[in-house]
């Protein structure tokens, strides 16, 4: 937990009392010292206060080094993170294999299918923006869009506010073709979701959204690095 532990709170009270007492030379600086009736008696408590203060300082330094909301991982926690990372890799592999097979079923190349998925999910989108999004050269994107348009998967449309600009969007009829292939998988997905509570599904969804943002940011960083070379 990021919150202050009880020893830290005690350490602050003891430490504050000791330093006030030592700095002033009289017991008025500390309510604890006054209660003891003997400011000299703080020699033992000063040692304890110093020790607690050192623990407090170390705790503060550790907390300052961690982003807010992040907990310290023990060995079991690190293993769970590794398991989650490996599970994501396995998911990516299986989804890549699945999409390749579905693309072959509907006669789409891998990159064409990827681009269609982005257009269908995030379109309408301009050719330049789509090329940046999937990390291909604009000239390559021109060929991809030509094949998708010829196959009836997408349409090109002028932007109302700028007639010189063009965006692409998916054609609803072809979305139905893709959905038909995914029907069995969607049924399994819904069945799997029934095993989790609403709160658990909310956590899973939040995690996947955050991982999507992490992946997108990493892709943008790679594109930026490539452009700088």
C-alpha positions as CSV (number, residue, x, y, z in Angstrom):
1,X,0.0,0.0,0.0
2,X,1.2,3.5,-0.7
3,X,-0.5,4.9,2.5
4,X,1.6,5.6,5.6
5,X,2.0,2.6,7.9
6,X,1.5,2.8,11.7
7,X,5.2,2.6,12.5
8,X,5.8,5.6,10.2
9,X,3.1,7.6,12.0
10,X,4.6,6.8,15.3
11,X,8.0,7.6,14.0
12,X,6.9,11.1,13.0
13,X,5.4,11.8,16.4
14,X,8.5,10.5,18.3
15,X,10.9,12.1,15.9
16,X,9.2,15.5,16.1
17,X,9.1,15.4,19.9
18,X,12.8,14.5,20.2
19,X,14.0,17.2,17.8
20,X,11.9,19.9,19.4
21,X,13.2,18.9,22.8
22,X,16.8,18.8,21.7
23,X,16.6,22.0,19.7
24,X,15.0,24.1,22.5
25,X,16.8,22.7,25.5
26,X,13.6,22.6,27.4
27,X,10.6,20.3,27.6
28,X,8.2,22.9,26.3
29,X,9.0,21.9,22.7
30,X,7.4,18.5,23.1
31,X,4.2,17.3,24.7
32,X,5.6,13.9,25.2
33,X,8.7,15.2,27.0
34,X,6.5,17.4,29.2
35,X,4.4,14.3,30.1
36,X,7.5,12.4,31.2
37,X,8.4,15.2,33.6
38,X,12.1,14.8,32.7
39,X,13.5,16.2,29.5
40,X,16.8,14.4,30.2
41,X,14.9,11.2,30.1
42,X,14.5,11.7,26.4
43,X,18.0,10.2,25.9
44,X,16.5,6.7,25.5
45,X,13.5,8.0,23.6
46,X,15.7,10.1,21.4
47,X,17.5,7.0,20.3
48,X,14.2,5.4,19.5
49,X,13.1,8.6,17.8
50,X,16.2,8.7,15.7
51,X,15.7,5.1,14.7
52,X,12.1,5.7,13.9
53,X,13.1,8.8,12.0
54,X,15.6,6.8,9.9
55,X,12.9,4.3,9.1
56,X,10.6,7.1,8.2
57,X,13.1,8.7,5.9
58,X,13.8,5.4,4.2
59,X,10.1,4.8,3.8
60,X,9.6,8.3,2.3
61,X,12.5,7.8,-0.1
62,X,11.0,4.5,-1.2
63,X,7.6,6.0,-1.7
64,X,9.0,8.9,-3.6
65,X,10.7,6.5,-6.0
66,X,7.5,4.7,-6.8
67,X,4.7,6.2,-9.1
68,X,1.5,6.8,-7.1
69,X,-0.7,3.7,-6.8
70,X,2.1,1.2,-7.5
71,X,2.8,-1.4,-4.9
72,X,6.1,-3.1,-4.1
73,X,6.4,-6.5,-5.8
74,X,7.5,-9.5,-3.8
75,X,8.7,-12.7,-5.6
76,X,5.2,-14.1,-5.9
77,X,4.0,-10.8,-7.3
78,X,6.8,-10.7,-9.9
79,X,5.8,-14.2,-10.9
80,X,2.2,-13.2,-11.4
81,X,3.4,-10.3,-13.6
82,X,5.5,-12.7,-15.7
83,X,2.5,-15.1,-16.0
84,X,0.3,-12.2,-17.2
85,X,2.9,-11.1,-19.7
86,X,3.3,-14.6,-21.1
87,X,-0.5,-15.0,-21.3
88,X,-0.7,-11.8,-23.3
89,X,2.0,-13.1,-25.7
90,X,0.1,-16.4,-26.1
91,X,-3.1,-14.4,-26.8
92,X,-1.3,-12.3,-29.4
93,X,0.1,-15.4,-31.1
94,X,-3.3,-17.2,-31.2
95,X,-5.1,-14.1,-32.4
96,X,-2.5,-13.6,-35.2
97,X,-3.0,-17.2,-36.3
98,X,-6.8,-16.8,-36.1
99,X,-6.8,-13.6,-38.1
100,X,-4.6,-15.1,-40.7
101,X,-7.0,-18.0,-41.2
102,X,-10.0,-15.7,-41.3
103,X,-8.3,-13.5,-43.8
104,X,-7.6,-16.5,-46.0
105,X,-11.2,-17.5,-45.7
106,X,-12.4,-14.1,-47.0
107,X,-9.5,-13.7,-49.5
108,X,-7.6,-10.9,-47.7
109,X,-3.9,-10.6,-47.2
110,X,-2.7,-10.3,-43.6
111,X,-1.8,-6.6,-43.9
112,X,-5.0,-5.9,-45.9
113,X,-7.0,-7.6,-43.1
114,X,-5.2,-5.6,-40.4
115,X,-5.9,-2.3,-42.3
116,X,-9.6,-3.3,-42.8
117,X,-9.9,-4.0,-39.0
118,X,-8.5,-0.5,-38.2
119,X,-10.8,1.1,-40.7
120,X,-13.8,-0.8,-39.4
121,X,-13.0,0.0,-35.8
122,X,-11.7,3.5,-36.0
123,X,-12.9,4.9,-39.4
124,X,-13.6,7.0,-41.3
125,X,-9.9,7.7,-41.4
126,X,-7.6,9.3,-43.9
127,X,-5.0,7.3,-45.9
128,X,-2.0,9.1,-44.3
129,X,-3.4,8.6,-40.8
130,X,-4.0,4.9,-41.5
131,X,-0.5,4.5,-42.8
132,X,0.9,6.0,-39.6
133,X,-1.4,3.9,-37.5
134,X,-0.3,0.6,-38.9
135,X,3.3,1.6,-39.6
136,X,3.6,1.3,-43.4
137,X,4.7,3.8,-46.1
138,X,2.0,5.9,-47.7
139,X,2.9,4.3,-51.1
140,X,2.3,0.9,-49.7
141,X,-1.0,2.0,-48.2
142,X,-2.1,3.2,-51.6
143,X,-1.8,-0.4,-52.9
144,X,-3.6,-1.8,-49.8
145,X,-6.5,0.6,-50.1
146,X,-6.7,-0.2,-53.8
147,X,-7.1,-3.9,-53.1
148,X,-9.7,-3.3,-50.3
149,X,-11.7,-1.0,-52.6
150,X,-11.6,-3.4,-55.5
151,X,-12.8,-6.2,-53.2
152,X,-15.7,-4.1,-52.0
153,X,-14.4,-3.9,-48.4
154,X,-14.1,-0.1,-48.2
155,X,-15.2,3.1,-49.9
156,X,-13.4,6.4,-50.4
157,X,-15.3,9.6,-49.6
158,X,-14.7,13.3,-49.8
159,X,-14.6,15.2,-46.5
160,X,-17.5,17.7,-46.3
161,X,-15.4,20.4,-44.8
162,X,-12.5,20.0,-47.2
163,X,-13.4,18.5,-50.6
164,X,-9.8,17.9,-51.4
165,X,-9.4,15.5,-48.5
166,X,-10.4,11.9,-48.7
167,X,-11.3,9.4,-46.0
168,X,-11.9,5.7,-46.2
169,X,-14.6,3.7,-44.3
170,X,-15.7,0.1,-44.3
171,X,-18.8,-1.1,-46.2
172,X,-21.5,-2.5,-43.8
173,X,-22.3,-5.5,-46.1
174,X,-18.7,-6.8,-45.9
175,X,-18.7,-6.3,-42.1
176,X,-21.5,-8.9,-42.0
177,X,-19.3,-11.3,-44.0
178,X,-16.5,-11.0,-41.4
179,X,-19.0,-11.2,-38.5
180,X,-20.3,-14.5,-39.9
181,X,-16.9,-16.0,-39.7
182,X,-16.5,-14.8,-36.1
183,X,-19.9,-16.1,-34.9
184,X,-18.6,-19.3,-33.3
185,X,-15.8,-17.4,-31.6
186,X,-18.1,-14.7,-30.3
187,X,-20.4,-17.4,-28.8
188,X,-17.4,-18.8,-26.9
189,X,-16.3,-15.4,-25.8
190,X,-19.8,-14.6,-24.4
191,X,-19.8,-18.0,-22.6
192,X,-16.4,-17.3,-21.1
193,X,-17.6,-13.9,-19.8
194,X,-20.4,-15.5,-17.9
195,X,-17.8,-17.1,-15.6
196,X,-16.8,-13.7,-14.2
197,X,-18.7,-11.1,-12.1
198,X,-19.5,-7.7,-13.4
199,X,-16.7,-6.2,-11.2
200,X,-14.2,-8.8,-12.5
201,X,-15.1,-8.0,-16.1
202,X,-14.7,-4.3,-15.3
203,X,-11.1,-5.0,-14.1
204,X,-10.3,-7.2,-17.1
205,X,-11.7,-4.5,-19.5
206,X,-9.7,-1.8,-17.8
207,X,-6.5,-3.8,-17.9
208,X,-7.0,-4.6,-21.7
209,X,-7.7,-0.9,-22.4
210,X,-4.6,0.1,-20.6
211,X,-2.5,-2.5,-22.4
212,X,-3.9,-1.3,-25.7
213,X,-2.7,2.2,-24.8
214,X,0.7,0.8,-23.9
215,X,1.0,-1.0,-27.2
216,X,-0.1,2.0,-29.2
217,X,2.4,4.2,-27.4
218,X,5.2,1.7,-28.0
219,X,4.3,1.5,-31.7
220,X,4.3,5.3,-32.0
221,X,7.7,5.5,-30.3
222,X,9.1,3.0,-32.8
223,X,7.8,4.9,-35.7
224,X,9.3,8.1,-34.3
225,X,12.7,6.4,-33.9
226,X,12.5,5.1,-37.5
227,X,11.7,8.5,-38.8
228,X,14.7,10.1,-36.9
229,X,17.2,7.6,-38.5
